[in-house]
Amino acid sequence: MGAFVETPLISWSYDRESDVLYLSIGRARPAITHGAKDGLLIRTDPKTREIVGLTILDYESKFRRLTDLSWIDKEPLPAELIKFLKNRPLVS
């Protein structure tokens, strides 16, 4: 597993070997995962259905190279996650 980084709103870790980025609002916690688009998986709290994080498959090899992310605005994501996704920072 790669580095773990925490900001005031989002914590994230990147698994370089699998090319998977894990984003959490606050600390990671148990969740149910639902597929979205282009390798984006949305994690929700099983009791409250609140979005608690994201998992992004093929982050460096595919997601960061996407040219159109306009569909993200249509996902029911918190603003801080949308901002992170649109910036697509280098994490490796």
Secondary structure, DSSP 8 states (H G I E B T S, - for coil): ---EEE-SSEEEEEETTTTEEEEEESS----EEEE-STTEEEEE-TTT--EEEEEEETTTTTGGG-S--GGGGGS---HHHHHHHHH-----
